[in-house]
Amino acid sequence: MIVKFSFVTLILATFLFSCSDNSNDLDPNCSLEDAMMLKVGNYWIYTTTQIDENGNAVAGTERIDSSFVSAMQNVAGKTAFQMITIKKSLKGIILGQDTISYAIEGSKVSSVTGVPVNDNWIIFADCSKKQWNVADDTFKGGNYNLIDANGNPVVASVEAHIKVTGLNQGLENLIMNNSTISTSLFNLKQYSSYKILSNGSAVFKATNTKELSFEIDNKKWLADGIGIVKEEVSGFKIGNEPTRNGIRKTLIRYSVK
């Protein structure tokens, strides 16, 4: 492609992968079995909307997500619970379906997406640590037809650095159905930077800079006896590209045993 190429899409494809009273102290009573409530037949229903880079809801993007635990089975070498999420419009039209498997191992919860799955398990929650490394990789490659800062066509390559850090952000109170509940907040924070290079020189005309970067927060709030009560993936903007909307899911009802 020339000019109209989404480098953010390239990088994300390369690596497949109202609140109050927040406390960063580790919860001594943290139990991920109680917080995840992973039993076959349990289900959760969420209102879901897209959000912009400032966390504001994007009008017209609302939908309903229904998640349920469908099976306990061996998944990529781990005993795991398979969770299926069906996405519907407010009019009840099915928009899509996701499958994710969760494995609880002591103080940790790992997840892997898709069917069939690979063995790329990611630890997204750990009661025993405030921080852990998930990924720290540099990718190079690709030949793309671009326009340099002087308007000349060039063939360029991409060098991308992606770092993902898991964070245990402690206890946080949320308001749900007019009641205050205590949750444990976990975050997979992704930092990505990339350079567009031709013979070692930057050639990205849109910003005329050697390196572009962005951050994404992927947060989950867990509550004992309930499960995941809220999820949020932050929106972000990079260079002159359009805003990449994030997502916010808020629990409205559930059934667990």
C-alpha positions in Angstrom: 0.0 0.0 0.0 1.0 3.6 -0.4 0.3 6.3 2.2 -2.9 4.8 3.6 -1.4 2.0 5.7 -2.3 1.3 9.3 1.0 0.5 11.2 -1.0 0.1 14.4 -2.9 -2.8 12.9 0.4 -4.3 11.8 1.9 -4.2 15.3 -1.2 -5.5 17.0 -1.4 -8.4 14.5 2.2 -9.2 15.0 1.9 -9.8 18.8 -0.9 -12.2 19.3 -1.8 -11.3 22.0 -17.5 4.8 38.8 -14.7 4.0 41.3 -13.4 5.0 44.7 -11.0 4.2 47.5 -8.2 2.4 45.5 -5.5 0.7 47.5 -2.2 -0.5 46.0 -1.6 -2.9 48.9 -1.8 -6.6 48.1 -4.9 -8.3 49.5 -3.9 -10.9 52.0 -7.2 -12.6 51.6 -7.1 -12.7 47.8 -8.5 -16.0 46.4 -8.7 -16.3 42.7 -10.9 -19.3 42.8 -13.5 -17.3 44.8 -12.9 -14.2 42.5 -13.2 -16.0 39.2 -16.1 -18.4 40.1 -15.2 -20.8 37.3 -17.8 -23.5 37.4 -19.6 -25.0 34.4 -23.0 -23.3 34.0 -22.1 -20.0 35.7 -22.9 -17.0 33.5 -22.5 -13.2 33.5 -24.3 -10.6 31.4 -22.7 -7.2 30.7 -23.5 -4.0 29.0 -20.6 -3.2 26.7 -19.7 0.0 24.9 -16.7 1.3 23.0 -14.6 4.1 24.6 -12.3 6.7 23.1 -8.8 7.5 24.2 -10.1 9.7 27.1 -12.4 6.9 28.4 -15.6 8.5 27.1 -18.3 6.2 25.8 -18.8 6.3 22.1 -22.5 6.8 21.2 -24.2 4.1 19.2 -21.7 1.3 20.1 -23.7 -0.3 22.9 -24.3 -4.0 23.0 -25.0 -6.9 25.4 -22.3 -9.6 26.1 -23.4 -12.9 27.6 -20.6 -15.0 29.0 -20.9 -18.6 30.4 -18.6 -21.4 31.4 -19.2 -24.1 28.9 -16.7 -26.8 29.9 -13.8 -27.9 32.1 -11.1 -29.6 30.0 -7.5 -30.0 29.2 -6.5 -27.0 27.1 -3.0 -26.6 25.8 -1.5 -28.7 28.6 -3.5 -27.1 31.5 -6.8 -28.0 33.3 -8.9 -25.0 32.3 -12.4 -23.7 32.1 -13.7 -22.6 28.7 -15.7 -19.4 28.7 -17.9 -18.5 25.6 -19.1 -14.9 25.2 -21.9 -14.2 22.8 -22.2 -10.5 21.6 -25.6 -9.1 20.7 -26.9 -5.8 19.6 -29.5 -4.0 21.7 -32.1 -5.4 19.2 -30.9 -9.0 19.9 -28.9 -9.5 16.7 -25.9 -11.8 17.2 -22.7 -9.8 16.4 -20.1 -12.4 17.1 -18.7 -14.9 19.6 -15.4 -15.2 21.5 -13.9 -18.1 23.4 -11.3 -17.8 26.1 -9.9 -20.5 28.5 -8.9 -19.7 32.1 -6.5 -21.8 34.2 -6.1 -21.2 38.0 -2.7 -22.3 39.4 -2.2 -21.3 43.0 -2.0 -17.5 43.2 -2.2 -17.0 39.4 -4.8 -17.0 36.7 -3.7 -17.6 33.1 -5.8 -17.2 29.9 -5.5 -18.2 26.3 -7.9 -17.3 23.5 -9.4 -19.0 20.5 -10.4 -22.4 19.3 -8.2 -24.3 18.7 -5.8 -22.6 21.1 -2.0 -22.4 21.0 0.1 -22.7 24.1 0.6 -18.9 24.5 -0.8 -18.7 28.0 -0.8 -15.2 29.6 -0.9 -14.6 33.3 -3.4 -11.8 33.8 -3.8 -12.0 37.6 -1.5 -12.9 40.4 -2.4 -12.4 44.1 1.2 -12.8 45.3 2.9 -10.1 43.2 2.4 -6.4 42.4 4.1 -6.7 39.0 5.3 -9.4 36.6 6.7 -9.6 33.1 4.4 -10.9 30.4 6.3 -10.0 27.2 9.2 -7.9 26.1 9.9 -8.4 22.4 11.3 -6.6 19.4 10.0 -7.5 15.9 11.6 -6.5 12.6 10.6 -7.2 9.1 8.3 -6.4 6.2 8.7 -4.4 3.0 6.1 -1.7 2.4 5.7 0.9 -0.3 5.6 4.3 1.4 6.1 7.9 0.8 9.0 9.6 2.6 9.1 13.1 4.1 10.1 14.6 0.8 7.3 12.9 -1.1 9.4 10.2 -2.7 8.4 6.6 -2.9 10.5 4.2 -0.8 10.5 0.6 0.3 10.6 0.6 4.1 10.6 -2.0 7.0 9.1 -1.9 10.4 10.9 -2.3 13.8 8.4 -2.7 16.6 9.0 -3.1 20.4 6.2 -4.5 22.5 6.4 -4.7 26.3 3.5 -6.1 28.4 3.6 -5.9 32.2 1.1 -7.5 34.6 0.0 -5.3 37.5 -1.8 -6.2 40.7 -3.3 -2.8 41.5 -4.8 -3.8 44.8 -8.4 -3.4 46.1 -10.9 -1.0 44.6 -14.5 -0.3 45.5 -17.1 -0.3 42.7 -20.7 0.6 42.7 -22.9 -2.1 41.3 -26.7 -2.1 41.5 -26.6 0.7 44.0 -24.3 -1.3 46.3 -20.6 -0.9 47.0 -18.5 -4.1 46.4 -14.8 -4.7 47.0 -12.9 -5.8 44.0 -9.3 -6.8 43.1 -8.0 -4.8 40.1 -5.5 -6.5 37.7 -4.1 -4.8 34.6 -2.1 -5.9 31.6 -0.3 -2.7 30.6 1.1 -2.8 27.0 3.7 -0.3 25.8 4.4 -0.4 22.1 6.8 1.7 20.0 7.8 1.4 16.3 10.1 2.8 13.8 9.5 3.0 10.0 12.9 2.6 8.4 14.5 2.7 4.9 18.3 2.3 5.0 18.1 3.2 8.7 16.2 6.5 8.2 12.7 7.4 9.3 10.3 7.7 6.4 6.8 8.1 8.0 5.5 11.2 6.4 2.4 11.6 8.6 4.3 12.6 11.7 7.9 12.9 10.3 9.2 11.4 13.5 11.7 8.5 14.0 9.7 6.7 16.6 6.0 6.5 17.5 4.5 4.9 20.6 1.3 4.2 22.5 0.1 2.5 25.7 -2.9 0.3 26.3 -4.4 -0.7 29.6 -6.3 -4.0 29.8 -8.0 -4.0 33.2 -10.2 -6.6 35.0 -12.0 -6.1 38.3 -12.7 -9.3 40.2 -15.1 -9.7 43.1 -15.3 -12.7 45.5 -18.4 -14.8 44.9 -19.3 -12.9 41.7 -16.5 -13.1 39.1 -15.4 -10.4 36.6 -17.6 -7.4 37.4 -15.9 -5.0 35.0 -13.4 -5.0 32.1 -11.8 -2.1 30.3 -9.4 -1.9 27.4 -8.3 1.7 26.9 -8.7 3.5 23.6 -5.6 5.2 22.2 -4.5 7.5 19.4 -1.2 7.5 17.6 0.2 10.0 15.2 -2.4 11.3 12.7 -4.2 8.0 12.6 -7.9 7.8 13.7 -8.6 7.0 17.4 -8.6 3.3 18.1 -11.5 2.8 20.4 -11.2 0.6 23.5 -14.0 -1.3 25.2 -15.8 -1.2 28.6 -17.9 -4.0 30.0 -20.0 -3.6 33.1 -21.8 -6.4 34.8 -25.6 -6.1 35.1 -26.6 -9.6 36.3 -25.1 -13.0 36.9 -25.8 -16.5 38.2 -23.0 -18.5 40.0 -22.9 -21.6 42.1 
